[in-house]
Amino acid sequence: MRIGIDVGGTNTDAVLLDGRQVLAAVKTSTTQDVTSGIVAAIDGLQAQRAFDPAQVRAVMIGTTHFINALVEARRLAPTAAVRLSLPAGASLPPMVDWPARLVDAISGRSYLCHGGHEFDGRHIAELDEAELRKAADEMGRAGVRSVAISSVFSPVNAEFETRAAEVIAAELPEVAISLSHEIGRIGLLERENATIINAALRELAAHIVDGLATSVSGAGITAPLYLSQNDGTLMDVDFARRYPVATFASGPTNSMRGAAVLSGVDTCAVVDVGGTTSDVGVLGNGFPREATTDVSVAGIRTNFRMPDVLSIGIGGGSRVRGGTGDVTVGPDSVGYELTAKALVFGGDTLTATDIAVAAGRAEIGDPSRVAHLDRELVRAALDRIAADAAESVDRMRTSAEPLPVVAVGGGSILLPDTLAGVGGVHRPEHYAVANAIGAAIAQIGGEVDRVYAIEPGRRDAVVDEAKQEALDRAIAAGASPSSVDIVDFDEVPIPYLPGNATRIRAKAVGDLQLGD
């Protein structure tokens, strides 16, 4: 058996699976400290379908802890950014495009040092270790607890980042260090930003992961704990401590993976309607389509791996305002206070959930409390939700070919059975907890994303080498060797680099290998 848990802004969902059979499913309110909500969710599963904790072989959790900490600018570690670029790359210092409140929240300090590579692999300048030691001394006196190291074109050659980390670690052994070539892609400022975010979250990551592990073990479960990544795969707790940014947008990803499993449709658009927002994404071969452009996170441009998701402010907790002719739904929401503020629960705020109950689409709370609502207002609100959802799906399509639509999430009761211009909507069994199911059935992945210099006649050998490395990484991360396969492969020549330079990205995925 496995337990899958997904922590959203409004609800914490949990499922107990035996293979792919759903034995129990619960939806509880997300608590302010989140971990107590996880405990309540596990208790809810036990109450619904009693199970022996010793029979649980793995627990998978998708969490919003880290993205929330960044958005809310709290619990972030004092962080320094070290850029290896001098004498080039000095015109735009680290964090130049960050919101001031986030720079203040991490007590952001930056250091420009010699080093880095040209696009063809030549050194911009040699690494100055004395310069790095001086910077480390200043960091120590300033109370820096986490360091982000970025070097120009480090995805081509990471030698300077690796050596700089060794120098700084020798001077500041207690400081956490994040390296940009392990996190972002080509594009210095965006890669550097992603690395600084990761560094600022490292301290919190250790605390949160320990808290999640305590929550699970407190329920008597001794099985290994995994966290969901934003590409639909899992990472173990040690990886999560080092790379907390990998959890960003894992919620929508879990929902999309769950939608594919529940509906049996692995190439489709998925509309996940939660309590606060609706996330629209596209699945290809059962995995989310990745964003190909820079992604803004809390107002910061980044280029690390993220799913291509369009979010709109419509969910079960969305506030409904206006009259029949000018009704609006969202974008603000009562969030986890839904059970206190919605009309059907005795509150005084008209929400999308109240509209669904008034329309007879849901039996939640006390329907008599919304019996007075104007029928035209109810219809207008539902039409507005349907129109916004249809527009979002249309924006995510990349061709005129028909794309099946699968609706999941507790709020998907707000959607009609057909979307104008899009077609029929599939709403599979257990749709309300698709996100937790997506977490529970997630697999283990390994990825290679690197620039290779391909000599004449060696293209096939280089491709095979990249694919094999991706397979090996998946197996090393815990995938069953017999189940691992390449699920995504890109090969893009880079004409401005010499030596037939080609960016190759290979992604391998396999089933989680669990001990008996």
Summary of the structure (lengths in Angstrom):
residues: 516
radius of gyration: 24.0
end to end distance: 11.6
largest distance: 75.9
contacts: 1927
relative contact order: 0.12
helix: 38%
strand: 28%
